[in-house]
Amino acid sequence: MHVVIRIQGHLDQSWQQWLEELAIVHEEDGTSRISGVLPDQAALYGVLQKIDRLSLTLLSLERHETRLDEG
């Protein structure tokens, strides 16, 4: 599944590996966009738990299923 997570503030790039190698992009409005492909819903819950443990403010979550025959 492909996910796009937005959080308040700019998250340091050093957290990328801890967040399942999802890409971290700093937006001009002071938020961070964390996005990429996760293997399953359990991995998504793991990322969300890490965001919670860091006391970050979750602004939005988008989840899109990826199909094996795409690309």
N, C-alpha and C positions, 0 to 999 in steps of 0.2 A: 504494500500500500504506500502511496505517496502522501506525505503530511506536510503541512505548513502551519507552524506555530508562531504566534506573535506574543512577545513579552514586553513589558515596560522596561525601559533602560537598555543600555548597551552591554551585552554579555561579552566578556573577553573571549577571543578566539581559542585560548588555551582549553576551554571547556568542550571544544568540538569532539575530541576523542571520547570524553566521558559521556557525551550525549549521542552515542551510537554513530559517530562520524557524520552527523547531520551538518549541513552547511549553515554557518551563522553569518548573517548579513545585517549590518547596522543601517537602519533607515534614518532619513533626515529628520523625522519627527520625534527622534529620541527613543525609538523602539528597536527591538531586534527581531529579525525573521529567521526562524530555525526551520530548515526544510530538507527533505530528502526522502529516500525510500526506506521503509522498515519492513521486516519480514512478516510481522503479524501483530495482532492486537496486544499481545503480551508485551512486546517490545515498546509499543506506544505507551502502555501504562507505565512501563519502567522509566521512559523519558519524562512523562508527566510527574512521576514521583520524585525524580531528581530535581525537576523545576520547583516542585513544592518544597523539597528539603533546602533548596537555596533561597527560599522565601521570595521568589520572584513573582511578579504579578502577571498572571496569564490573561492576555487580552482576547485571543481568539485561537481556534483550532479548526483547520480544514483537513479532511481526510478524503482521499480519492483512491479507489481501487485501481490497481495496475493489472493489465492483462498480459499473460505470457506471450501472446502473439503480437503485441505492439512492438514497433521498432523495426 
